[in-house]
Amino acid sequence: MHSKRIMITKPEKNEHKLFYSSGGEHKKALIGHLRIDFGSGDEFWHSWWGEHEEMNDDEFSDTLDHLFRTMRKSIFKDRDSMKEYLKKLPTEQIDDWQGFKAECSGYVFYLRCNTAQGNYDCYCYCYDKELLEQAMSEQNETEDIEIGGM
């Protein structure tokens, strides 16, 4: 069993693609993503889109539940709380969104937040950490190939 400690960090520039449902090697590690909406400000609506449902097992479900139960007490309590917490968290500007990375129990979550009412408030992309590290390593090896004379 992995630790239930949540570590929040600022993502690197090369991780920006992990905040979206785009193609690439990393998609092998994508379990799915959540879309979150605070409605009028203090509601909490969410929808799940699975990518690799075979990875959506009890361990992952428990970890995702722990992550959001914990964050619902603070950053995701409501839209105003999210605005305040985003000022304190190590975030990266991603288009019109603020993004941060949360790691917990063998999984990595990339959360892309927008505090303007009328938009969805957050997208959370959920990855298996080990598979993601392998995929990113493979992708970096491919990008390091240089072809001479072209």
MODELLER restraints for C-alpha pairs under 7 A, 6 or more apart:
rsr = mdl.restraints
at = mdl.atoms
rsr.add(forms.Gaussian(group=physical.xy_distance, feature=features.Distance(at['CA:2:A'], at['CA:105:A']), mean=4.55, stdev=0.5))
rsr.add(forms.Gaussian(group=physical.xy_distance, feature=features.Distance(at['CA:2:A'], at['CA:106:A']), mean=6.48, stdev=0.5))
rsr.add(forms.Gaussian(group=physical.xy_distance, feature=features.Distance(at['CA:3:A'], at['CA:104:A']), mean=6.96, stdev=0.5))
rsr.add(forms.Gaussian(group=physical.xy_distance, feature=features.Distance(at['CA:3:A'], at['CA:105:A']), mean=5.08, stdev=0.5))
rsr.add(forms.Gaussian(group=physical.xy_distance, feature=features.Distance(at['CA:4:A'], at['CA:104:A']), mean=5.82, stdev=0.5))
rsr.add(forms.Gaussian(group=physical.xy_distance, feature=features.Distance(at['CA:4:A'], at['CA:105:A']), mean=5.45, stdev=0.5))
rsr.add(forms.Gaussian(group=physical.xy_distance, feature=features.Distance(at['CA:5:A'], at['CA:104:A']), mean=5.86, stdev=0.5))
rsr.add(forms.Gaussian(group=physical.xy_distance, feature=features.Distance(at['CA:6:A'], at['CA:102:A']), mean=6.39, stdev=0.5))
rsr.add(forms.Gaussian(group=physical.xy_distance, feature=features.Distance(at['CA:6:A'], at['CA:103:A']), mean=5.66, stdev=0.5))
rsr.add(forms.Gaussian(group=physical.xy_distance, feature=features.Distance(at['CA:6:A'], at['CA:104:A']), mean=4.83, stdev=0.5))
rsr.add(forms.Gaussian(group=physical.xy_distance, feature=features.Distance(at['CA:7:A'], at['CA:102:A']), mean=5.48, stdev=0.5))
rsr.add(forms.Gaussian(group=physical.xy_distance, feature=features.Distance(at['CA:7:A'], at['CA:103:A']), mean=5.17, stdev=0.5))
rsr.add(forms.Gaussian(group=physical.xy_distance, feature=features.Distance(at['CA:7:A'], at['CA:104:A']), mean=6.60, stdev=0.5))
rsr.add(forms.Gaussian(group=physical.xy_distance, feature=features.Distance(at['CA:8:A'], at['CA:100:A']), mean=6.95, stdev=0.5))
rsr.add(forms.Gaussian(group=physical.xy_distance, feature=features.Distance(at['CA:8:A'], at['CA:101:A']), mean=5.60, stdev=0.5))
rsr.add(forms.Gaussian(group=physical.xy_distance, feature=features.Distance(at['CA:8:A'], at['CA:102:A']), mean=4.42, stdev=0.5))
rsr.add(forms.Gaussian(group=physical.xy_distance, feature=features.Distance(at['CA:8:A'], at['CA:103:A']), mean=6.51, stdev=0.5))
rsr.add(forms.Gaussian(group=physical.xy_distance, feature=features.Distance(at['CA:9:A'], at['CA:90:A']), mean=5.78, stdev=0.5))
rsr.add(forms.Gaussian(group=physical.xy_distance, feature=features.Distance(at['CA:9:A'], at['CA:100:A']), mean=6.21, stdev=0.5))
rsr.add(forms.Gaussian(group=physical.xy_distance, feature=features.Distance(at['CA:9:A'], at['CA:101:A']), mean=5.30, stdev=0.5))
rsr.add(forms.Gaussian(group=physical.xy_distance, feature=features.Distance(at['CA:9:A'], at['CA:102:A']), mean=6.46, stdev=0.5))
rsr.add(forms.Gaussian(group=physical.xy_distance, feature=features.Distance(at['CA:10:A'], at['CA:90:A']), mean=4.75, stdev=0.5))
rsr.add(forms.Gaussian(group=physical.xy_distance, feature=features.Distance(at['CA:10:A'], at['CA:91:A']), mean=5.03, stdev=0.5))
rsr.add(forms.Gaussian(group=physical.xy_distance, feature=features.Distance(at['CA:10:A'], at['CA:92:A']), mean=6.13, stdev=0.5))
rsr.add(forms.Gaussian(group=physical.xy_distance, feature=features.Distance(at['CA:10:A'], at['CA:100:A']), mean=5.29, stdev=0.5))
rsr.add(forms.Gaussian(group=physical.xy_distance, feature=features.Distance(at['CA:10:A'], at['CA:101:A']), mean=6.05, stdev=0.5))
rsr.add(forms.Gaussian(group=physical.xy_distance, feature=features.Distance(at['CA:11:A'], at['CA:92:A']), mean=6.45, stdev=0.5))
rsr.add(forms.Gaussian(group=physical.xy_distance, feature=features.Distance(at['CA:11:A'], at['CA:100:A']), mean=5.94, stdev=0.5))
rsr.add(forms.Gaussian(group=physical.xy_distance, feature=features.Distance(at['CA:11:A'], at['CA:101:A']), mean=5.81, stdev=0.5))
rsr.add(forms.Gaussian(group=physical.xy_distance, feature=features.Distance(at['CA:16:A'], at['CA:94:A']), mean=6.91, stdev=0.5))
rsr.add(forms.Gaussian(group=physical.xy_distance, feature=features.Distance(at['CA:18:A'], at['CA:110:A']), mean=6.67, stdev=0.5))
rsr.add(forms.Gaussian(group=physical.xy_distance, feature=features.Distance(at['CA:19:A'], at['CA:110:A']), mean=5.62, stdev=0.5))
rsr.add(forms.Gaussian(group=physical.xy_distance, feature=features.Distance(at['CA:19:A'], at['CA:111:A']), mean=6.76, stdev=0.5))
rsr.add(forms.Gaussian(group=physical.xy_distance, feature=features.Distance(at['CA:19:A'], at['CA:112:A']), mean=6.31, stdev=0.5))
rsr.add(forms.Gaussian(group=physical.xy_distance, feature=features.Distance(at['CA:19:A'], at['CA:125:A']), mean=6.15, stdev=0.5))
rsr.add(forms.Gaussian(group=physical.xy_distance, feature=features.Distance(at['CA:25:A'], at['CA:135:A']), mean=5.25, stdev=0.5))
rsr.add(forms.Gaussian(group=physical.xy_distance, feature=features.Distance(at['CA:25:A'], at['CA:136:A']), mean=6.93, stdev=0.5))
rsr.add(forms.Gaussian(group=physical.xy_distance, feature=features.Distance(at['CA:25:A'], at['CA:139:A']), mean=6.36, stdev=0.5))
rsr.add(forms.Gaussian(group=physical.xy_distance, feature=features.Distance(at['CA:26:A'], at['CA:132:A']), mean=5.73, stdev=0.5))
rsr.add(forms.Gaussian(group=physical.xy_distance, feature=features.Distance(at['CA:26:A'], at['CA:135:A']), mean=5.14, stdev=0.5))
rsr.add(forms.Gaussian(group=physical.xy_distance, feature=features.Distance(at['CA:26:A'], at['CA:136:A']), mean=6.25, stdev=0.5))
rsr.add(forms.Gaussian(group=physical.xy_distance, feature=features.Distance(at['CA:29:A'], at['CA:127:A']), mean=5.31, stdev=0.5))
rsr.add(forms.Gaussian(group=physical.xy_distance, feature=features.Distance(at['CA:29:A'], at['CA:128:A']), mean=5.38, stdev=0.5))
rsr.add(forms.Gaussian(group=physical.xy_distance, feature=features.Distance(at['CA:29:A'], at['CA:131:A']), mean=5.04, stdev=0.5))
rsr.add(forms.Gaussian(group=physical.xy_distance, feature=features.Distance(at['CA:29:A'], at['CA:132:A']), mean=5.03, stdev=0.5))
rsr.add(forms.Gaussian(group=physical.xy_distance, feature=features.Distance(at['CA:30:A'], at['CA:51:A']), mean=6.27, stdev=0.5))
rsr.add(forms.Gaussian(group=physical.xy_distance, feature=features.Distance(at['CA:30:A'], at['CA:52:A']), mean=6.68, stdev=0.5))
rsr.add(forms.Gaussian(group=physical.xy_distance, feature=features.Distance(at['CA:30:A'], at['CA:126:A']), mean=5.94, stdev=0.5))
rsr.add(forms.Gaussian(group=physical.xy_distance, feature=features.Distance(at['CA:30:A'], at['CA:127:A']), mean=4.55, stdev=0.5))
rsr.add(forms.Gaussian(group=physical.xy_distance, feature=features.Distance(at['CA:30:A'], at['CA:128:A']), mean=6.73, stdev=0.5))
rsr.add(forms.Gaussian(group=physical.xy_distance, feature=features.Distance(at['CA:31:A'], at['CA:50:A']), mean=6.18, stdev=0.5))
rsr.add(forms.Gaussian(group=physical.xy_distance, feature=features.Distance(at['CA:31:A'], at['CA:51:A']), mean=5.25, stdev=0.5))
rsr.add(forms.Gaussian(group=physical.xy_distance, feature=features.Distance(at['CA:31:A'], at['CA:52:A']), mean=4.94, stdev=0.5))
rsr.add(forms.Gaussian(group=physical.xy_distance, feature=features.Distance(at['CA:31:A'], at['CA:53:A']), mean=6.53, stdev=0.5))
rsr.add(forms.Gaussian(group=physical.xy_distance, feature=features.Distance(at['CA:31:A'], at['CA:55:A']), mean=5.98, stdev=0.5))
rsr.add(forms.Gaussian(group=physical.xy_distance, feature=features.Distance(at['CA:31:A'], at['CA:56:A']), mean=6.43, stdev=0.5))
rsr.add(forms.Gaussian(group=physical.xy_distance, feature=features.Distance(at['CA:31:A'], at['CA:126:A']), mean=5.58, stdev=0.5))
rsr.add(forms.Gaussian(group=physical.xy_distance, feature=features.Distance(at['CA:31:A'], at['CA:127:A']), mean=5.46, stdev=0.5))
rsr.add(forms.Gaussian(group=physical.xy_distance, feature=features.Distance(at['CA:31:A'], at['CA:128:A']), mean=6.91, stdev=0.5))
rsr.add(forms.Gaussian(group=physical.xy_distance, feature=features.Distance(at['CA:32:A'], at['CA:49:A']), mean=5.47, stdev=0.5))
rsr.add(forms.Gaussian(group=physical.xy_distance, feature=features.Distance(at['CA:32:A'], at['CA:50:A']), mean=4.14, stdev=0.5))
rsr.add(forms.Gaussian(group=physical.xy_distance, feature=features.Distance(at['CA:32:A'], at['CA:51:A']), mean=4.64, stdev=0.5))
rsr.add(forms.Gaussian(group=physical.xy_distance, feature=features.Distance(at['CA:32:A'], at['CA:52:A']), mean=6.75, stdev=0.5))
rsr.add(forms.Gaussian(group=physical.xy_distance, feature=features.Distance(at['CA:32:A'], at['CA:125:A']), mean=6.17, stdev=0.5))
rsr.add(forms.Gaussian(group=physical.xy_distance, feature=features.Distance(at['CA:32:A'], at['CA:126:A']), mean=5.57, stdev=0.5))
rsr.add(forms.Gaussian(group=physical.xy_distance, feature=features.Distance(at['CA:33:A'], at['CA:48:A']), mean=5.87, stdev=0.5))
rsr.add(forms.Gaussian(group=physical.xy_distance, feature=features.Distance(at['CA:33:A'], at['CA:49:A']), mean=5.39, stdev=0.5))
rsr.add(forms.Gaussian(group=physical.xy_distance, feature=features.Distance(at['CA:33:A'], at['CA:50:A']), mean=6.55, stdev=0.5))
rsr.add(forms.Gaussian(group=physical.xy_distance, feature=features.Distance(at['CA:33:A'], at['CA:123:A']), mean=6.89, stdev=0.5))
rsr.add(forms.Gaussian(group=physical.xy_distance, feature=features.Distance(at['CA:33:A'], at['CA:124:A']), mean=5.37, stdev=0.5))
rsr.add(forms.Gaussian(group=physical.xy_distance, feature=features.Distance(at['CA:33:A'], at['CA:125:A']), mean=4.35, stdev=0.5))
rsr.add(forms.Gaussian(group=physical.xy_distance, feature=features.Distance(at['CA:33:A'], at['CA:126:A']), mean=5.71, stdev=0.5))
rsr.add(forms.Gaussian(group=physical.xy_distance, feature=features.Distance(at['CA:34:A'], at['CA:46:A']), mean=6.45, stdev=0.5))
rsr.add(forms.Gaussian(group=physical.xy_distance, feature=features.Distance(at['CA:34:A'], at['CA:47:A']), mean=5.54, stdev=0.5))
rsr.add(forms.Gaussian(group=physical.xy_distance, feature=features.Distance(at['CA:34:A'], at['CA:48:A']), mean=4.65, stdev=0.5))
rsr.add(forms.Gaussian(group=physical.xy_distance, feature=features.Distance(at['CA:34:A'], at['CA:49:A']), mean=6.44, stdev=0.5))
rsr.add(forms.Gaussian(group=physical.xy_distance, feature=features.Distance(at['CA:34:A'], at['CA:123:A']), mean=5.63, stdev=0.5))
rsr.add(forms.Gaussian(group=physical.xy_distance, feature=features.Distance(at['CA:34:A'], at['CA:124:A']), mean=5.05, stdev=0.5))
rsr.add(forms.Gaussian(group=physical.xy_distance, feature=features.Distance(at['CA:34:A'], at['CA:125:A']), mean=6.64, stdev=0.5))
rsr.add(forms.Gaussian(group=physical.xy_distance, feature=features.Distance(at['CA:35:A'], at['CA:46:A']), mean=5.38, stdev=0.5))
rsr.add(forms.Gaussian(group=physical.xy_distance, feature=features.Distance(at['CA:35:A'], at['CA:47:A']), mean=5.27, stdev=0.5))
rsr.add(forms.Gaussian(group=physical.xy_distance, feature=features.Distance(at['CA:35:A'], at['CA:48:A']), mean=6.64, stdev=0.5))
rsr.add(forms.Gaussian(group=physical.xy_distance, feature=features.Distance(at['CA:35:A'], at['CA:122:A']), mean=5.97, stdev=0.5))
rsr.add(forms.Gaussian(group=physical.xy_distance, feature=features.Distance(at['CA:35:A'], at['CA:123:A']), mean=4.62, stdev=0.5))
rsr.add(forms.Gaussian(group=physical.xy_distance, feature=features.Distance(at['CA:35:A'], at['CA:124:A']), mean=6.55, stdev=0.5))
rsr.add(forms.Gaussian(group=physical.xy_distance, feature=features.Distance(at['CA:36:A'], at['CA:44:A']), mean=6.96, stdev=0.5))
rsr.add(forms.Gaussian(group=physical.xy_distance, feature=features.Distance(at['CA:36:A'], at['CA:45:A']), mean=5.70, stdev=0.5))
rsr.add(forms.Gaussian(group=physical.xy_distance, feature=features.Distance(at['CA:36:A'], at['CA:46:A']), mean=4.46, stdev=0.5))
rsr.add(forms.Gaussian(group=physical.xy_distance, feature=features.Distance(at['CA:36:A'], at['CA:47:A']), mean=6.83, stdev=0.5))
rsr.add(forms.Gaussian(group=physical.xy_distance, feature=features.Distance(at['CA:36:A'], at['CA:120:A']), mean=6.21, stdev=0.5))
rsr.add(forms.Gaussian(group=physical.xy_distance, feature=features.Distance(at['CA:36:A'], at['CA:121:A']), mean=5.72, stdev=0.5))
rsr.add(forms.Gaussian(group=physical.xy_distance, feature=features.Distance(at['CA:36:A'], at['CA:122:A']), mean=5.00, stdev=0.5))
rsr.add(forms.Gaussian(group=physical.xy_distance, feature=features.Distance(at['CA:36:A'], at['CA:123:A']), mean=6.16, stdev=0.5))
rsr.add(forms.Gaussian(group=physical.xy_distance, feature=features.Distance(at['CA:37:A'], at['CA:44:A']), mean=5.93, stdev=0.5))
rsr.add(forms.Gaussian(group=physical.xy_distance, feature=features.Distance(at['CA:37:A'], at['CA:45:A']), mean=5.08, stdev=0.5))
rsr.add(forms.Gaussian(group=physical.xy_distance, feature=features.Distance(at['CA:37:A'], at['CA:46:A']), mean=6.28, stdev=0.5))
rsr.add(forms.Gaussian(group=physical.xy_distance, feature=features.Distance(at['CA:37:A'], at['CA:120:A']), mean=5.01, stdev=0.5))
rsr.add(forms.Gaussian(group=physical.xy_distance, feature=features.Distance(at['CA:37:A'], at['CA:121:A']), mean=5.00, stdev=0.5))
rsr.add(forms.Gaussian(group=physical.xy_distance, feature=features.Distance(at['CA:37:A'], at['CA:122:A']), mean=6.78, stdev=0.5))
rsr.add(forms.Gaussian(group=physical.xy_distance, feature=features.Distance(at['CA:38:A'], at['CA:44:A']), mean=4.77, stdev=0.5))
rsr.add(forms.Gaussian(group=physical.xy_distance, feature=features.Distance(at['CA:38:A'], at['CA:45:A']), mean=6.22, stdev=0.5))
rsr.add(forms.Gaussian(group=physical.xy_distance, feature=features.Distance(at['CA:38:A'], at['CA:78:A']), mean=6.30, stdev=0.5))
rsr.add(forms.Gaussian(group=physical.xy_distance, feature=features.Distance(at['CA:38:A'], at['CA:79:A']), mean=6.16, stdev=0.5))
rsr.add(forms.Gaussian(group=physical.xy_distance, feature=features.Distance(at['CA:38:A'], at['CA:121:A']), mean=6.59, stdev=0.5))
rsr.add(forms.Gaussian(group=physical.xy_distance, feature=features.Distance(at['CA:41:A'], at['CA:78:A']), mean=5.83, stdev=0.5))
rsr.add(forms.Gaussian(group=physical.xy_distance, feature=features.Distance(at['CA:41:A'], at['CA:79:A']), mean=5.19, stdev=0.5))
rsr.add(forms.Gaussian(group=physical.xy_distance, feature=features.Distance(at['CA:42:A'], at['CA:78:A']), mean=4.47, stdev=0.5))
rsr.add(forms.Gaussian(group=physical.xy_distance, feature=features.Distance(at['CA:42:A'], at['CA:79:A']), mean=6.44, stdev=0.5))
rsr.add(forms.Gaussian(group=physical.xy_distance, feature=features.Distance(at['CA:43:A'], at['CA:78:A']), mean=6.87, stdev=0.5))
rsr.add(forms.Gaussian(group=physical.xy_distance, feature=features.Distance(at['CA:63:A'], at['CA:105:A']), mean=6.66, stdev=0.5))
rsr.add(forms.Gaussian(group=physical.xy_distance, feature=features.Distance(at['CA:74:A'], at['CA:81:A']), mean=6.74, stdev=0.5))
rsr.add(forms.Gaussian(group=physical.xy_distance, feature=features.Distance(at['CA:75:A'], at['CA:81:A']), mean=5.53, stdev=0.5))
rsr.add(forms.Gaussian(group=physical.xy_distance, feature=features.Distance(at['CA:75:A'], at['CA:82:A']), mean=4.64, stdev=0.5))
rsr.add(forms.Gaussian(group=physical.xy_distance, feature=features.Distance(at['CA:75:A'], at['CA:85:A']), mean=5.54, stdev=0.5))
rsr.add(forms.Gaussian(group=physical.xy_distance, feature=features.Distance(at['CA:76:A'], at['CA:82:A']), mean=5.69, stdev=0.5))
rsr.add(forms.Gaussian(group=physical.xy_distance, feature=features.Distance(at['CA:79:A'], at['CA:115:A']), mean=6.56, stdev=0.5))
rsr.add(forms.Gaussian(group=physical.xy_distance, feature=features.Distance(at['CA:83:A'], at['CA:115:A']), mean=6.03, stdev=0.5))
rsr.add(forms.Gaussian(group=physical.xy_distance, feature=features.Distance(at['CA:90:A'], at['CA:100:A']), mean=6.63, stdev=0.5))
rsr.add(forms.Gaussian(group=physical.xy_distance, feature=features.Distance(at['CA:91:A'], at['CA:98:A']), mean=5.92, stdev=0.5))
rsr.add(forms.Gaussian(group=physical.xy_distance, feature=features.Distance(at['CA:91:A'], at['CA:99:A']), mean=5.23, stdev=0.5))
rsr.add(forms.Gaussian(group=physical.xy_distance, feature=features.Distance(at['CA:91:A'], at['CA:100:A']), mean=4.87, stdev=0.5))
rsr.add(forms.Gaussian(group=physical.xy_distance, feature=features.Distance(at['CA:92:A'], at['CA:98:A']), mean=5.64, stdev=0.5))
rsr.add(forms.Gaussian(group=physical.xy_distance, feature=features.Distance(at['CA:92:A'], at['CA:99:A']), mean=5.16, stdev=0.5))
rsr.add(forms.Gaussian(group=physical.xy_distance, feature=features.Distance(at['CA:92:A'], at['CA:100:A']), mean=6.44, stdev=0.5))
rsr.add(forms.Gaussian(group=physical.xy_distance, feature=features.Distance(at['CA:93:A'], at['CA:99:A']), mean=6.32, stdev=0.5))
rsr.add(forms.Gaussian(group=physical.xy_distance, feature=features.Distance(at['CA:97:A'], at['CA:112:A']), mean=6.00, stdev=0.5))
rsr.add(forms.Gaussian(group=physical.xy_distance, feature=features.Distance(at['CA:97:A'], at['CA:113:A']), mean=5.42, stdev=0.5))
rsr.add(forms.Gaussian(group=physical.xy_distance, feature=features.Distance(at['CA:97:A'], at['CA:114:A']), mean=5.08, stdev=0.5))
rsr.add(forms.Gaussian(group=physical.xy_distance, feature=features.Distance(at['CA:98:A'], at['CA:112:A']), mean=5.66, stdev=0.5))
rsr.add(forms.Gaussian(group=physical.xy_distance, feature=features.Distance(at['CA:98:A'], at['CA:113:A']), mean=5.21, stdev=0.5))
rsr.add(forms.Gaussian(group=physical.xy_distance, feature=features.Distance(at['CA:98:A'], at['CA:114:A']), mean=6.54, stdev=0.5))
rsr.add(forms.Gaussian(group=physical.xy_distance, feature=features.Distance(at['CA:99:A'], at['CA:111:A']), mean=5.49, stdev=0.5))
rsr.add(forms.Gaussian(group=physical.xy_distance, feature=features.Distance(at['CA:99:A'], at['CA:112:A']), mean=4.31, stdev=0.5))
rsr.add(forms.Gaussian(group=physical.xy_distance, feature=features.Distance(at['CA:99:A'], at['CA:113:A']), mean=6.09, stdev=0.5))
rsr.add(forms.Gaussian(group=physical.xy_distance, feature=features.Distance(at['CA:100:A'], at['CA:110:A']), mean=6.03, stdev=0.5))
rsr.add(forms.Gaussian(group=physical.xy_distance, feature=features.Distance(at['CA:100:A'], at['CA:111:A']), mean=5.47, stdev=0.5))
rsr.add(forms.Gaussian(group=physical.xy_distance, feature=features.Distance(at['CA:100:A'], at['CA:112:A']), mean=6.74, stdev=0.5))
rsr.add(forms.Gaussian(group=physical.xy_distance, feature=features.Distance(at['CA:101:A'], at['CA:109:A']), mean=5.72, stdev=0.5))
rsr.add(forms.Gaussian(group=physical.xy_distance, feature=features.Distance(at['CA:101:A'], at['CA:110:A']), mean=4.67, stdev=0.5))
rsr.add(forms.Gaussian(group=physical.xy_distance, feature=features.Distance(at['CA:101:A'], at['CA:111:A']), mean=6.20, stdev=0.5))
rsr.add(forms.Gaussian(group=physical.xy_distance, feature=features.Distance(at['CA:102:A'], at['CA:108:A']), mean=5.90, stdev=0.5))
rsr.add(forms.Gaussian(group=physical.xy_distance, feature=features.Distance(at['CA:102:A'], at['CA:109:A']), mean=5.05, stdev=0.5))
rsr.add(forms.Gaussian(group=physical.xy_distance, feature=features.Distance(at['CA:102:A'], at['CA:110:A']), mean=6.46, stdev=0.5))
rsr.add(forms.Gaussian(group=physical.xy_distance, feature=features.Distance(at['CA:103:A'], at['CA:109:A']), mean=6.16, stdev=0.5))
rsr.add(forms.Gaussian(group=physical.xy_distance, feature=features.Distance(at['CA:106:A'], at['CA:128:A']), mean=6.56, stdev=0.5))
rsr.add(forms.Gaussian(group=physical.xy_distance, feature=features.Distance(at['CA:106:A'], at['CA:129:A']), mean=5.43, stdev=0.5))
rsr.add(forms.Gaussian(group=physical.xy_distance, feature=features.Distance(at['CA:107:A'], at['CA:127:A']), mean=5.68, stdev=0.5))
rsr.add(forms.Gaussian(group=physical.xy_distance, feature=features.Distance(at['CA:107:A'], at['CA:128:A']), mean=4.77, stdev=0.5))
rsr.add(forms.Gaussian(group=physical.xy_distance, feature=features.Distance(at['CA:107:A'], at['CA:129:A']), mean=4.65, stdev=0.5))
rsr.add(forms.Gaussian(group=physical.xy_distance, feature=features.Distance(at['CA:108:A'], at['CA:126:A']), mean=6.07, stdev=0.5))
rsr.add(forms.Gaussian(group=physical.xy_distance, feature=features.Distance(at['CA:108:A'], at['CA:127:A']), mean=5.18, stdev=0.5))
rsr.add(forms.Gaussian(group=physical.xy_distance, feature=features.Distance(at['CA:108:A'], at['CA:128:A']), mean=6.38, stdev=0.5))
rsr.add(forms.Gaussian(group=physical.xy_distance, feature=features.Distance(at['CA:108:A'], at['CA:129:A']), mean=5.43, stdev=0.5))
rsr.add(forms.Gaussian(group=physical.xy_distance, feature=features.Distance(at['CA:109:A'], at['CA:124:A']), mean=6.27, stdev=0.5))
rsr.add(forms.Gaussian(group=physical.xy_distance, feature=features.Distance(at['CA:109:A'], at['CA:125:A']), mean=5.52, stdev=0.5))
rsr.add(forms.Gaussian(group=physical.xy_distance, feature=features.Distance(at['CA:109:A'], at['CA:126:A']), mean=4.69, stdev=0.5))
rsr.add(forms.Gaussian(group=physical.xy_distance, feature=features.Distance(at['CA:109:A'], at['CA:127:A']), mean=6.24, stdev=0.5))
rsr.add(forms.Gaussian(group=physical.xy_distance, feature=features.Distance(at['CA:110:A'], at['CA:124:A']), mean=5.52, stdev=0.5))
rsr.add(forms.Gaussian(group=physical.xy_distance, feature=features.Distance(at['CA:110:A'], at['CA:125:A']), mean=5.10, stdev=0.5))
rsr.add(forms.Gaussian(group=physical.xy_distance, feature=features.Distance(at['CA:110:A'], at['CA:126:A']), mean=6.71, stdev=0.5))
rsr.add(forms.Gaussian(group=physical.xy_distance, feature=features.Distance(at['CA:111:A'], at['CA:122:A']), mean=6.57, stdev=0.5))
rsr.add(forms.Gaussian(group=physical.xy_distance, feature=features.Distance(at['CA:111:A'], at['CA:123:A']), mean=5.66, stdev=0.5))
rsr.add(forms.Gaussian(group=physical.xy_distance, feature=features.Distance(at['CA:111:A'], at['CA:124:A']), mean=4.38, stdev=0.5))
rsr.add(forms.Gaussian(group=physical.xy_distance, feature=features.Distance(at['CA:111:A'], at['CA:125:A']), mean=6.50, stdev=0.5))
rsr.add(forms.Gaussian(group=physical.xy_distance, feature=features.Distance(at['CA:112:A'], at['CA:122:A']), mean=5.40, stdev=0.5))
rsr.add(forms.Gaussian(group=physical.xy_distance, feature=features.Distance(at['CA:112:A'], at['CA:123:A']), mean=5.24, stdev=0.5))
rsr.add(forms.Gaussian(group=physical.xy_distance, feature=features.Distance(at['CA:112:A'], at['CA:124:A']), mean=6.47, stdev=0.5))
rsr.add(forms.Gaussian(group=physical.xy_distance, feature=features.Distance(at['CA:113:A'], at['CA:121:A']), mean=5.56, stdev=0.5))
rsr.add(forms.Gaussian(group=physical.xy_distance, feature=features.Distance(at['CA:113:A'], at['CA:122:A']), mean=4.31, stdev=0.5))
rsr.add(forms.Gaussian(group=physical.xy_distance, feature=features.Distance(at['CA:113:A'], at['CA:123:A']), mean=6.67, stdev=0.5))
rsr.add(forms.Gaussian(group=physical.xy_distance, feature=features.Distance(at['CA:114:A'], at['CA:121:A']), mean=5.02, stdev=0.5))
rsr.add(forms.Gaussian(group=physical.xy_distance, feature=features.Distance(at['CA:114:A'], at['CA:122:A']), mean=6.26, stdev=0.5))
rsr.add(forms.Gaussian(group=physical.xy_distance, feature=features.Distance(at['CA:115:A'], at['CA:121:A']), mean=6.04, stdev=0.5))
